[in-house]
Amino acid sequence: MAKQFILGAGLIGAELTRQLLASGDEVTVGTRRGTVLPGAAATALDASDADAVRTAAIGAETIFVCTNPPYPNWAEEWPPIGESVMVAARETGARLVLMGNLYAHGIPDGPMTASTPFRPADRKGQIRAELSDAIFAAHRRGEVQATEIRASDYFGPGAGGGTAHLGTEFFAPLLAGKTAWVVGNPRLRHSWAFLPDIAATLVAAARTESAFGRAWITPHSTDLDRKSIAGLLARRTGTTGRVVGIPSWALRGIGAFSAQLREVAASSYQFTHEFIADSSETEELLGLRATPLDAALEVTLASLKQ
């Protein structure tokens, strides 16, 4: 039985915990509030406190970094968290698996792979680029064994709360025959990752020796635009809701009153350009496949009825 330590108990951290426990691993989850997840040990800590993270990770095979500060706090919180987890990994010997995203790639000019150069288009992208560069520099120096798993936007059970572009705020209005207001152009293709597939990629990378020292793209269930996904939903459920895009100028105006929405507006380029993730290398070398969209939607819609 391997011991694993996870920073963060959000949707990805919780699903990762479930999958690791199902495989027979022993899991400790660290959060600021000491969140308890079924079957896992819990510890309260500040992720930027290297001593606390190191203590919690003693004996762990892997440190999974699944925490994600609120957008307005990224500049303040991510650099010390990055330093903290690298210190903890170096001093405990635990491998470091970072949950990432595609922000550092900025405005794409084609499908993004793990080796697509970083061209951040906003401050959040720059912060993620600096964090990724730092952990791989530490890996090259031989200080840690590190890998990063990158995904586009996610969907699945529990996704919502204003942070998921294909979450409750998208599906619930459509199911009620109302309008789903979305960021950007809803007719542009976009990659969508099913939450369990993201966790499965984290697990596969952590258990593959050759996965360390580089990044990987999570397999995504679909690259469909949101109008097309709404059409699938209508054919499946008979609903008559519609999808309407919020113009960038309107989003910026709303952002004048909300720090969170200002940051959403800053990264809205992801929905004013096609935003496609290419996971073919991950599928070939890690042996993973995305959950088919129909099956993923079935699980997602069932969760909305609970």
C-alpha angles and dihedrals in degrees: 000000000000122000118229132187122207125192108208135030100211123120095294095041091048094049091045089052091052093050095046092049090049089055091055099258124140111238135198118189121204122201137152091255099036093248112202117223120189112273096003133102115242132214130182114226146138108253090216091058103095093192092053094047092046092051092048092048098050108128093012120132092208140019108212112198106208099145118116122187119215112279096252090055099051097099091050101038110032100063095055091042090052092050091045096054092045091053091047093049093047095049098042098037091234118147116247121229114182122199106220142169139214099261094107090063091063120192106004126222092197141342112333122233130183089265098048106125119255114253104163115204097191140021094267090056090050091051092051091046091052091048093049092046090050097053094047091047087054089049092052090050089055093243097119141004104238141173134170129215114206127196138173118228116325135221135184142095112349096011109140137070092126093294101087119071090199097038139101093309088059102041102036097060092046092050088051092051092250136117123285108208111208138182116261130340111347091200095065119101114249134176117245124194123205110230096235090052091055091053091046090055091051090052095046093050093047090054097046116084094203092052093077124093095039144055130257134204117229115237109256125215095220147356093206122136118245094252089058092047089052088051091054089050091050092052091047099046106017092239122154103205122132137217121232126182122229107228117239092243091055092048090051089050092052088047090063086076100038129050090202093053091046087061092046088053091049091057096038089109083089086072100037092059132039106272111198129169120206110211098168093115092052091049093050100042101032096034096234132144130191120247106257112258095242092055093043092050091049091056092043095050092046089055090056090061094055 
